[in-house]
């Protein structure tokens, strides 16, 4: 961050999240991802003459949920507007969006970075329809493409655009904000948040100003970034680019730029439009939207537990802030953990087996938690067996692998493989006597102060029992006899 000693970054982000409805916002076409090009289309979303839109109520429900989850005010009256511009992926030559009366405004969320905690303001969240998708013949629109075709399957998919205040001062803050925002949308069920499929996309606005100055600099906008990594690298590059222009006595031009992933740089696309350039006017084919307090409250009651509330609950159950943070970072992991908790009272041990042992095994195999054959109740049963002393932790890891291979319950595996841990003191005492008789030098070494000799002797007992001896009990008996 070479520019940081001279300039301060000012950044705001517009997040476009596809809402998790089964059909489009103004027609009955499917929103399913991955269909053959131009198969999820109809006269309405293709903008053919004489068609009329019908608002999808579920899209409104999800927008209200998002607004509540982001601490926004929900508008009692909201309306749609026509945003007029020409681009090949926009079949009507205007986008049905919201302008002066959005469904939600004046929200915020909290972020934490190494610099500390901070509240980031959210200006507004409004509903709109997505555009189609340009399919370029080359890798990017600006460099290697000879032409582009258009897929209108995405046209009309319901979007929620969430606009932050220009409160972000570093790439780290931007990443913390987006991580928190995407997580909230995922937990609330507003969007599936599959960034790799374009379900969530980001437009970042960035300017620099001399340190200590309140006046904002001229901003540029980088559009359609679809990963957190791309946002971070784009901000780092653009800040350095703008600093170089300013240091050379030049002026920043207000413009829209694109992020070239291959060359890791921003490239100019066009001069930045202002709101008046879009000639907004109320959508004449849709009535104003009236949202009653009862409707808002019904959506508030329908909200699931959100990430921060879940994190605080897990800490209250005895987890460290770090472990709670690891679990809530992935909604599937958090739901899996809660399900396993129903039959396993040891919160800390369960968290360790889930985040370390099970996740480590899945990562090594390249598998996802969703595809894992180990059900939450089965993992809970495995942890219970270990805590009860029926099997050792080492044996538990072997059982875990067999569970992942077969989907069998741990009790069945332990019984079938005769893996029950030996915890009978008399039986282990006789085995310890045998090991001591066969290894007198190691016994003398331990008595002489060589602590590592004890580990060798424990290992000999474990070898005799094929790993089934209770290691804690073996340690105690050995020390008593020595």
Helices and strands as residue ranges (DSSP letters): G 2-5, E 7-18, H 57-69, E 73-74, E 77-78, E 81-84, E 94-97, E 104-113, E 116-129, E 133-136, E 148-151, E 158-164, H 171-187, G 195-197, E 200-210, E 220-225, H 228-247, E 255-260, E 265-271, G 275-278, E 281-282, E 289-290, H 293-302, H 307-316, H 321-328, H 331-341, H 347-352, I 353-358, H 359-365, H 376-387, H 393-406, H 410-416, H 425-438, H 440-447, H 452-464, H 471-481
